[in-house]
Amino acid sequence: QVQLVESGGGSVQAGDSLRLSCAASGRTFSIHHMGWFRQAPGKEREFVAAVYWSGGMTYYADSVKGRFTISRDNAKNTVYLQMNSLKPEDTAVYYCAAERGTSWVPPQEKVYYDYWGQGTQVTVSS
C-alpha cells in the first residue's frame, strides 16, 4: 500500500503562483510514476503532469506546459507541482496519484494509477 497526502492548495489571483506537495509513505519503492490530476466541478478528472519516479522524465498536459513544473525529492518521497501564471481555468481540486505497474504504461492515463490522495482545492480568481 502507498499513502499520499497533498498540501499547498489555496485561493489566489490570476497570475499568482502556488506550489503543491504530495508526500508518499508506505511501499514507495514500488512506485513507477507519480502524477497530478485535477477535477473541476462538472468535469472529468484530467491529467496535469507526471514524473517517472526513478528516472525523472516528466510529462505535461498542453494546457499547463510552460507554466507548471513537476519535480520530485526521492529522499523525502515527495512530489511537487509548481504552478505559475495561474489562470481562472486552473481552478479545480488537484489530486496526487501513484502508479506501481510492472511494465510501462502511459502516465497521462488515470486508469493506470493505483493510489490517490484526498485532493487539495486550488481556486484562481480573475
ZALUMDREN-274691 format. One record per residue: x, y, z of N, C-alpha, C in turn; chain; residue number from 1; residue in three letters. Coordinates in steps of 0.1 Angstrom, whole numbers, always signed. Layout:
% residues N
+-------+-------+-------+-------+-------+-------+-------+-------+-------+-------+-----+-----+
|    nX |    nY |    nZ |   caX |   caY |   caZ |    cX |    cY |    cZ | chain |   n | res |
+-------+-------+-------+-------+-------+-------+-------+-------+-------+-------+-----+-----+
|     X |     Y |     Z |     X |     Y |     Z |     X |     Y |     Z |     A | NUM | ALA |
...
+-------+-------+-------+-------+-------+-------+-------+-------+-------+-------+-----+-----+
***
This chain:
% residues 126
+-------+-------+-------+-------+-------+-------+-------+-------+-------+-------+-----+-----+
|    nX |    nY |    nZ |   caX |   caY |   caZ |    cX |    cY |    cZ | chain |   n | res |
+-------+-------+-------+-------+-------+-------+-------+-------+-------+-------+-----+-----+
|    +8 |   -12 |    +0 |    +0 |    +0 |    +0 |    +9 |   +13 |    +0 |     A |   1 | GLN |
|    +4 |   +23 |    -6 |   +10 |   +36 |    -6 |    +0 |   +46 |    -2 |     A |   2 | VAL |
|    +4 |   +55 |    +7 |    -5 |   +66 |   +12 |    +1 |   +79 |    +6 |     A |   3 | GLN |
|    -9 |   +87 |    +2 |    -5 |  +100 |    -4 |   -12 |  +111 |    +3 |     A |   4 | LEU |
|    -5 |  +122 |    +7 |   -11 |  +133 |   +13 |    -7 |  +146 |    +6 |     A |   5 | VAL |
|   -17 |  +153 |    +1 |   -14 |  +165 |    -6 |   -15 |  +177 |    +3 |     A |   6 | GLU |
|    -8 |  +188 |    +0 |    -9 |  +201 |    +7 |    -5 |  +212 |    -2 |     A |   7 | SER |
|    -9 |  +224 |    +1 |    -4 |  +236 |    -6 |   -15 |  +243 |   -14 |     A |   8 | GLY |
|   -27 |  +238 |   -15 |   -37 |  +244 |   -22 |   -42 |  +258 |   -16 |     A |   9 | GLY |
|   -50 |  +265 |   -22 |   -55 |  +278 |   -17 |   -62 |  +286 |   -27 |     A |  10 | GLY |
|   -65 |  +298 |   -23 |   -71 |  +308 |   -32 |   -62 |  +319 |   -36 |     A |  11 | SER |
|   -60 |  +321 |   -49 |   -51 |  +331 |   -54 |   -57 |  +339 |   -65 |     A |  12 | VAL |
|   -50 |  +350 |   -69 |   -55 |  +358 |   -80 |   -48 |  +353 |   -93 |     A |  13 | GLN |
|   -54 |  +356 |  -104 |   -48 |  +352 |  -117 |   -34 |  +358 |  -118 |     A |  14 | ALA |
|   -25 |  +350 |  -123 |   -11 |  +354 |  -124 |    -2 |  +351 |  -113 |     A |  15 | GLY |
|    -9 |  +347 |  -102 |    -1 |  +343 |   -90 |    +5 |  +328 |   -91 |     A |  16 | ASP |
|   +12 |  +324 |   -81 |   +18 |  +311 |   -81 |   +14 |  +303 |   -69 |     A |  17 | SER |
|   +14 |  +290 |   -70 |   +12 |  +281 |   -59 |   +21 |  +269 |   -61 |     A |  18 | LEU |
|   +25 |  +263 |   -49 |   +32 |  +250 |   -50 |   +25 |  +240 |   -42 |     A |  19 | ARG |
|   +21 |  +229 |   -49 |   +15 |  +218 |   -42 |   +26 |  +207 |   -39 |     A |  20 | LEU |
|   +23 |  +201 |   -28 |   +32 |  +190 |   -24 |   +24 |  +177 |   -22 |     A |  21 | SER |
|   +31 |  +166 |   -24 |   +24 |  +153 |   -22 |   +34 |  +144 |   -15 |     A |  22 | CYS |
|   +32 |  +140 |    -3 |   +41 |  +132 |    +5 |   +36 |  +117 |    +4 |     A |  23 | ALA |
|   +45 |  +108 |    -1 |   +41 |   +94 |    -2 |   +47 |   +86 |   +10 |     A |  24 | ALA |
|   +40 |   +76 |   +15 |   +45 |   +68 |   +25 |   +41 |   +54 |   +22 |     A |  25 | SER |
|   +47 |   +44 |   +29 |   +43 |   +30 |   +27 |   +53 |   +24 |   +17 |     A |  26 | GLY |
|   +48 |   +16 |    +8 |   +56 |    +8 |    -2 |   +61 |   +17 |   -13 |     A |  27 | ARG |
|   +68 |   +28 |   -10 |   +71 |   +37 |   -21 |   +81 |   +32 |   -31 |     A |  28 | THR |
|   +88 |   +21 |   -27 |   +98 |   +15 |   -37 |   +91 |    +9 |   -49 |     A |  29 | PHE |
|   +78 |    +7 |   -48 |   +71 |    +1 |   -59 |   +66 |   +11 |   -69 |     A |  30 | SER |
|   +68 |   +24 |   -66 |   +62 |   +35 |   -75 |   +70 |   +36 |   -88 |     A |  31 | ILE |
|   +63 |   +37 |   -99 |   +69 |   +40 |  -112 |   +67 |   +54 |  -116 |     A |  32 | HIS |
|   +55 |   +59 |  -116 |   +51 |   +73 |  -119 |   +44 |   +79 |  -107 |     A |  33 | HIS |
|   +46 |   +92 |  -106 |   +38 |  +100 |   -97 |   +31 |  +110 |  -106 |     A |  34 | MET |
|   +18 |  +113 |  -104 |   +12 |  +122 |  -113 |    +3 |  +132 |  -105 |     A |  35 | GLY |
|    +0 |  +143 |  -112 |   -10 |  +152 |  -107 |   -22 |  +152 |  -117 |     A |  36 | TRP |
|   -34 |  +152 |  -111 |   -46 |  +153 |  -119 |   -55 |  +164 |  -113 |     A |  37 | PHE |
|   -64 |  +169 |  -120 |   -73 |  +178 |  -115 |   -87 |  +176 |  -120 |     A |  38 | ARG |
|   -97 |  +181 |  -111 |  -111 |  +179 |  -115 |  -118 |  +191 |  -111 |     A |  39 | GLN |
|  -124 |  +198 |  -121 |  -132 |  +210 |  -119 |  -147 |  +205 |  -118 |     A |  40 | ALA |
|  -155 |  +213 |  -112 |  -169 |  +209 |  -110 |  -176 |  +206 |  -123 |     A |  41 | PRO |
|  -182 |  +194 |  -124 |  -190 |  +190 |  -135 |  -181 |  +185 |  -147 |     A |  42 | GLY |
|  -168 |  +184 |  -144 |  -159 |  +179 |  -155 |  -152 |  +166 |  -151 |     A |  43 | LYS |
|  -147 |  +159 |  -161 |  -139 |  +147 |  -158 |  -126 |  +151 |  -151 |     A |  44 | GLU |
|  -120 |  +141 |  -144 |  -107 |  +143 |  -138 |   -97 |  +142 |  -150 |     A |  45 | ARG |
|   -88 |  +152 |  -151 |   -79 |  +153 |  -162 |   -64 |  +153 |  -157 |     A |  46 | GLU |
|   -56 |  +148 |  -166 |   -42 |  +148 |  -164 |   -36 |  +162 |  -164 |     A |  47 | PHE |
|   -26 |  +164 |  -155 |   -19 |  +177 |  -154 |    -4 |  +175 |  -157 |     A |  48 | VAL |
|    +2 |  +166 |  -149 |   +16 |  +164 |  -151 |   +20 |  +150 |  -144 |     A |  49 | ALA |
|   +31 |  +145 |  -148 |   +36 |  +132 |  -142 |   +51 |  +132 |  -143 |     A |  50 | ALA |
|   +57 |  +124 |  -134 |   +72 |  +123 |  -133 |   +75 |  +108 |  -131 |     A |  51 | VAL |
|   +85 |  +103 |  -138 |   +89 |   +89 |  -136 |   +98 |   +89 |  -124 |     A |  52 | TYR |
|   +94 |   +81 |  -114 |  +100 |   +82 |  -101 |  +115 |   +80 |  -101 |     A |  53 | TRP |
|  +119 |   +70 |  -109 |  +134 |   +66 |  -109 |  +142 |   +75 |  -118 |     A |  54 | SER |
|  +137 |   +78 |  -130 |  +145 |   +85 |  -140 |  +143 |  +100 |  -141 |     A |  55 | GLY |
|  +131 |  +104 |  -136 |  +129 |  +119 |  -136 |  +122 |  +124 |  -148 |     A |  56 | GLY |
|  +120 |  +116 |  -158 |  +113 |  +121 |  -170 |   +99 |  +127 |  -167 |     A |  57 | MET |
|   +96 |  +138 |  -173 |   +84 |  +145 |  -169 |   +74 |  +146 |  -181 |     A |  58 | THR |
|   +62 |  +147 |  -178 |   +51 |  +148 |  -188 |   +41 |  +159 |  -184 |     A |  59 | TYR |
|   +36 |  +166 |  -194 |   +27 |  +177 |  -191 |   +15 |  +177 |  -200 |     A |  60 | TYR |
|    +4 |  +181 |  -195 |    -7 |  +184 |  -204 |    -4 |  +197 |  -211 |     A |  61 | ALA |
|    -9 |  +198 |  -223 |    -7 |  +210 |  -232 |   -11 |  +223 |  -225 |     A |  62 | ASP |
|   -22 |  +222 |  -217 |   -28 |  +234 |  -211 |   -19 |  +240 |  -200 |     A |  63 | SER |
|   -10 |  +232 |  -195 |    -1 |  +237 |  -184 |   +13 |  +238 |  -188 |     A |  64 | VAL |
|   +17 |  +233 |  -199 |   +31 |  +233 |  -204 |   +36 |  +247 |  -204 |     A |  65 | LYS |
|   +48 |  +249 |  -198 |   +54 |  +262 |  -197 |   +50 |  +270 |  -185 |     A |  66 | GLY |
|   +40 |  +266 |  -178 |   +35 |  +273 |  -166 |   +37 |  +264 |  -153 |     A |  67 | ARG |
|   +35 |  +251 |  -155 |   +36 |  +242 |  -143 |   +49 |  +234 |  -144 |     A |  68 | PHE |
|   +55 |  +231 |  -133 |   +67 |  +222 |  -132 |   +65 |  +212 |  -122 |     A |  69 | THR |
|   +66 |  +199 |  -126 |   +66 |  +188 |  -116 |   +80 |  +184 |  -113 |     A |  70 | ILE |
|   +82 |  +181 |  -100 |   +95 |  +177 |   -96 |   +94 |  +167 |   -84 |     A |  71 | SER |
|  +105 |  +160 |   -81 |  +104 |  +150 |   -70 |  +116 |  +151 |   -62 |     A |  72 | ARG |
|  +115 |  +147 |   -49 |  +126 |  +146 |   -40 |  +125 |  +132 |   -35 |     A |  73 | ASP |
|  +133 |  +123 |   -41 |  +132 |  +109 |   -37 |  +135 |  +106 |   -22 |     A |  74 | ASN |
|  +145 |  +114 |   -17 |  +149 |  +113 |    -3 |  +137 |  +115 |    +6 |     A |  75 | ALA |
|  +128 |  +124 |    +2 |  +117 |  +128 |   +11 |  +104 |  +121 |    +6 |     A |  76 | LYS |
|  +105 |  +113 |    -5 |   +93 |  +106 |   -10 |   +82 |  +117 |   -13 |     A |  77 | ASN |
|   +86 |  +128 |   -19 |   +76 |  +139 |   -21 |   +77 |  +143 |   -35 |     A |  78 | THR |
|   +66 |  +146 |   -41 |   +65 |  +152 |   -54 |   +58 |  +166 |   -53 |     A |  79 | VAL |
|   +63 |  +175 |   -61 |   +58 |  +189 |   -61 |   +52 |  +193 |   -74 |     A |  80 | TYR |
|   +43 |  +202 |   -74 |   +38 |  +208 |   -86 |   +39 |  +223 |   -84 |     A |  81 | LEU |
|   +48 |  +229 |   -90 |   +50 |  +244 |   -90 |   +41 |  +250 |  -101 |     A |  82 | GLN |
|   +31 |  +258 |   -97 |   +22 |  +264 |  -107 |   +24 |  +279 |  -107 |     A |  83 | MET |
|   +28 |  +283 |  -119 |   +30 |  +298 |  -121 |   +20 |  +303 |  -131 |     A |  84 | ASN |
|   +18 |  +316 |  -131 |    +9 |  +322 |  -141 |    -5 |  +316 |  -141 |     A |  85 | SER |
|   -10 |  +314 |  -129 |   -23 |  +307 |  -128 |   -34 |  +315 |  -134 |     A |  86 | LEU |
|   -43 |  +307 |  -140 |   -55 |  +312 |  -147 |   -68 |  +308 |  -140 |     A |  87 | LYS |
|   -79 |  +315 |  -141 |   -91 |  +310 |  -136 |   -95 |  +296 |  -140 |     A |  88 | PRO |
|   -91 |  +292 |  -152 |   -95 |  +279 |  -157 |   -86 |  +268 |  -150 |     A |  89 | GLU |
|   -76 |  +272 |  -142 |   -69 |  +262 |  -134 |   -76 |  +258 |  -121 |     A |  90 | ASP |
|   -87 |  +265 |  -119 |   -95 |  +262 |  -106 |  -100 |  +248 |  -107 |     A |  91 | THR |
|   -97 |  +240 |   -97 |  -101 |  +226 |   -96 |   -96 |  +220 |   -83 |     A |  92 | ALA |
|  -100 |  +208 |   -80 |   -94 |  +200 |   -69 |   -82 |  +192 |   -76 |     A |  93 | VAL |
|   -71 |  +194 |   -70 |   -59 |  +187 |   -75 |   -56 |  +175 |   -67 |     A |  94 | TYR |
|   -54 |  +164 |   -74 |   -51 |  +151 |   -68 |   -37 |  +146 |   -72 |     A |  95 | TYR |
|   -31 |  +140 |   -62 |   -18 |  +133 |   -64 |   -21 |  +119 |   -66 |     A |  96 | CYS |
|   -13 |  +112 |   -75 |   -16 |   +98 |   -77 |    -3 |   +91 |   -79 |     A |  97 | ALA |
|    -3 |   +78 |   -76 |    +9 |   +69 |   -78 |    +6 |   +57 |   -86 |     A |  98 | ALA |
|   +15 |   +54 |   -95 |   +13 |   +42 |  -103 |   +24 |   +32 |  -101 |     A |  99 | GLU |
|   +21 |   +20 |   -99 |   +31 |   +10 |   -95 |   +32 |    -2 |  -104 |     A | 100 | ARG |
|   +29 |    +0 |  -117 |   +28 |   -11 |  -126 |   +42 |   -17 |  -128 |     A | 101 | GLY |
|   +42 |   -29 |  -133 |   +54 |   -37 |  -136 |   +59 |   -35 |  -150 |     A | 102 | THR |
|   +51 |   -29 |  -158 |   +55 |   -26 |  -172 |   +51 |   -11 |  -175 |     A | 103 | SER |
|   +57 |    -6 |  -186 |   +55 |    +8 |  -190 |   +40 |   +10 |  -193 |     A | 104 | TRP |
|   +35 |   +21 |  -188 |   +21 |   +25 |  -191 |   +21 |   +40 |  -194 |     A | 105 | VAL |
|   +12 |   +45 |  -202 |   +11 |   +59 |  -204 |    +8 |   +67 |  -192 |     A | 106 | PRO |
|   +17 |   +75 |  -187 |   +15 |   +82 |  -174 |    +4 |   +92 |  -174 |     A | 107 | PRO |
|    -1 |   +96 |  -186 |   -12 |  +105 |  -188 |   -26 |   +99 |  -185 |     A | 108 | GLN |
|   -27 |   +86 |  -184 |   -39 |   +79 |  -183 |   -42 |   +75 |  -168 |     A | 109 | GLU |
|   -53 |   +81 |  -163 |   -56 |   +80 |  -149 |   -60 |   +65 |  -145 |     A | 110 | LYS |
|   -64 |   +58 |  -155 |   -68 |   +44 |  -152 |   -57 |   +35 |  -147 |     A | 111 | VAL |
|   -45 |   +39 |  -150 |   -33 |   +31 |  -146 |   -28 |   +34 |  -131 |     A | 112 | TYR |
|   -33 |   +45 |  -125 |   -29 |   +48 |  -112 |   -36 |   +40 |  -101 |     A | 113 | TYR |
|   -28 |   +36 |   -92 |   -33 |   +27 |   -82 |   -37 |   +34 |   -69 |     A | 114 | ASP |
|   -30 |   +45 |   -66 |   -33 |   +52 |   -53 |   -35 |   +67 |   -56 |     A | 115 | TYR |
|   -44 |   +72 |   -48 |   -48 |   +86 |   -49 |   -48 |   +93 |   -36 |     A | 116 | TRP |
|   -45 |  +106 |   -36 |   -46 |  +114 |   -24 |   -60 |  +119 |   -22 |     A | 117 | GLY |
|   -62 |  +126 |   -12 |   -76 |  +131 |    -9 |   -79 |  +144 |   -17 |     A | 118 | GLN |
|   -70 |  +150 |   -23 |   -72 |  +162 |   -31 |   -70 |  +175 |   -23 |     A | 119 | GLY |
|   -66 |  +185 |   -30 |   -65 |  +198 |   -24 |   -71 |  +209 |   -34 |     A | 120 | THR |
|   -78 |  +218 |   -29 |   -85 |  +228 |   -37 |   -76 |  +239 |   -41 |     A | 121 | GLN |
|   -77 |  +242 |   -54 |   -70 |  +254 |   -59 |   -80 |  +263 |   -66 |     A | 122 | VAL |
|   -81 |  +275 |   -61 |   -91 |  +285 |   -67 |   -84 |  +297 |   -72 |     A | 123 | THR |
|   -86 |  +300 |   -85 |   -79 |  +312 |   -91 |   -90 |  +322 |   -95 |     A | 124 | VAL |
|   -90 |  +333 |   -90 |  -100 |  +343 |   -93 |   -93 |  +354 |  -103 |     A | 125 | SER |
|  -102 |  +359 |  -111 |   -97 |  +369 |  -121 |   -97 |  +383 |  -115 |     A | 126 | SER |
+-------+-------+-------+-------+-------+-------+-------+-------+-------+-------+-----+-----+
***
